Amino acid sequence: MQTLAVLSVLLSLHCLPAHRAKLQPERDGATQKNNNQPHIVFILIDDQGFNDIGYHNPTIKTPTLDKLAAEGVRLENYYVQPICTPSRSQLLTGRYQIHTGLQHSIIRPRQPSCLPSHMDTLPERLQEAGYSTHMVGKWHLGFYRKSCLPTRKGFDSFFGSLTGSVDYYSYGSCDGPGLCGYDLHEGEGVAWGQEGKYSTTLFTQRARKILESHDPNERPLFLLLSLQAVHTPLQPPKSYIYPYRDMANVARRKFAAMVSTVDEAVRNVTYDLRKLGYYRNSIIIYSTDNGAQPFTGGSNWPLRGRKGTYWEGGVRGVAFVHSPLLKRRRRVSKDLFHITDWFPTLVGLAGGNISQSQGLDGYDVWPALSEGRESPRKEILHNIDPLHQTRVKPSQGVRAEGSSGGWQNLKKTKKLNASKNSALKKPKKKKKKKVLKLKPKQKSAFKLKNTKKHQSFSFPVAQTKSKPVPTPKQKLLPKSAPKAKLRLLSKSHSSDAPTLLITPHPQSRMKTKSRRHLSQNQNLSQSTSTKFLKRRTKSQPRHANMKAPPLKLYPVWDASVQAAIRVGDWKLLTGDPGHGDWVPPQILPTLPGFWWNLERSPSVLRMSHPHKNIWLFNITGDPYERHDLAEQEPDVVQQLLERLAHYNQTAVPVYFPPDDPRANPSQHEGAWVPWAEEEEEDEDKYRGVYKKVRESKKKRKKTKCRLSKLQSFFQRLNTGMMSNRI
């Protein structure tokens, strides 16, 4: 028995190493797979402009960011969206706004809207590849029900704010007077008791805690650090303001101090990456979500425009990639990149399956980033917003720029009024005869005033002098003429296309589609536009004085719709791209409005160019957009309009529902939290145009008197002057 026991012990000792040797290769294989998957740290900054970083502007002190960018790859031809929600949605989905229904504005705190439930996200794909995913900071992608929260969109943990703008110390967020609530969340609950802690510091501490608690050798990590800075309100700690004490502009001084807080946050995070063993197998991506707002201290100089606009200042972003895994480092890349490219690029690096994500608009640009190869991206659709349209009224005196037909100008109206006045001054007997002869003329004049109901399609040709108003002796066109033209147009195009002529006759009464269906019905066939371009290039010279095309040619795009596209070196803008100004850093900001007014400015009255609706720029040769080439390059304009029409055929309807009163924080213990049940089908319920209910002018005059306005103004001015002291 003893010999048997000894033999069993020896056999067990002999088999144990064999068993270990059998398991060891499996563990090494798993470790090798994890080593091939890099740790990804994506740092997303809010409202940082092109001129708000040290390597573009030495007055901004960002030594950490400058060093990381210098040792990595600086992206100098990188594009984002002009406002918060669209950029964040494109980062997480890899798809354009027109494919997610978020074409119009941002998601407001009370709107029952969020990322589409059927669409996969970047963290979900990384989770499937074995990653541990975490998010810290600003979400701003909707939260009206729990399925919209970050923890339901692929993140293992979340700590931050859900709305678009919060106080840096109290974490209060407002969506109008009396609609304020607490907005700091951990997971799917409210993180009470954090008041008094600066948000940038608090978010950085949470990111470092995640790095400390995670084992870099066991599982790859994806960390999205979405800092609230440098978005308004301007609330930097006083210690960061002192280095910028020489800046005369107080708003700029505070803004620069907030950029310094971001630089320190990135320094602390990268320090932990090196200390804890992440750095050698990590990729650090730094990006802004949109351009800066000069009225609140930001700067996009020397680029044109600002946040909320489709000029370069609103969409050209600051970004760089820093990683030891880059094969070619310490360089500046001028290849074309877009924020949608991060989805396929990072999923590809993680070893995920891109084929499972259908309809991606991004490209895998890692070979271009790492090895310096040519970027696969050749064009960018900045956006198509069918709810944002502009109209040039007849009373403005000139037609829309580039329109072959346009609206009737003011001279016609003046001549009609002059003919009426001259008829009134003559004797009564002659006046009766004149009135009988002028009856059809007056009827035509009435319809001329109603031409503002017709949609104006723009065409990239020089303006031509308007024809004089026909005298009473001239015969008017028969009523059947417009109908004949409509029949001709309906044969050459699809039934869903808008039957609109380039120059609508005054007597024609064509029905226009509602705004909510405009994105589906404003396209013409691409083949027709190609034939049209060939006819036009053969028959017309390419110079500024060329004549308008004949009436038999039809447009392919409604130029009143706000849209922007970049193809190669060319950039085309239609509709109202926003305020197209250049704001040097030394210009003092005026009194700013609330943050939501700065991000939503669809007013036609504030258009910088009310008589123009098409712009064309060669961004490579003219990066500051100072030379409009729409009239000199009509062929290029036509081709880009066709590309817009092509993209618009793939667009989904805009989802921009009205505010839900159930979201009021007063009904949820003073915090912004999800308020709708999962069973509610809100996405199918709200399919229309969002219209904010505004008080009438009479009510405003009754509720607010001029004296109270002056008192509140001077109180705010005095408070601002005292708070701006260092």
Secondary structure, DSSP 8 states (H G I E B T S, - for coil): -HHHHHHHHHHHHHHHHHHHHHHHHHHHHHHHHHHHS-EEEEEEESS--TTSSTTT-TTS--HHHHHHHHHSEEESSEE--SSHHHHHHHHHH-S-GGGTT--SS---TT----S-TTS--HHHHHHHTT-EEEEEEE--S--SSGGGSGGGTT-SEEEEESSS---TTT-EEESSTT-EEE--EETTEE--S-TTS-HHHHHHHHHHHHHHHS-TTTS-EEEEEE--TTSSS----HHHHGGGTT-S-HHHHHHHHHHHHHHHHHHHHHHHHHHTT-GGGEEEEEEESS---GGGT---TTSS--TTSSSHHHHB--EEEE-TT-SS-SEEE-S-EEGGGHHHHHHHHTT--GGGSTT------HHHHHS----S--EEEEEEEEEEE----GGGSS--BT-SS----HHHHHHHHHHHHHHHHS-HHHHHHHHHHHHHHHHHHHHHHGGGGS-----SS----------TTS----THHHHHHHHHHHHHS-TTS----SS--TT-------GGGHHHHS---HHHHHHHHHHHHHHS-SSTT-----TT---SS-TTEEEEEEETTEEEEES---------TTS-------HHHHH----GGG-S-TTB-EEEEETTT-TT-----TTT-HHHHHHHHHHHHHHHTT----------GGG-GGGTTTB----S-TT--HHHH--S--------HHHHHHH--HHHHHHHHHHHHHHHHHHT--
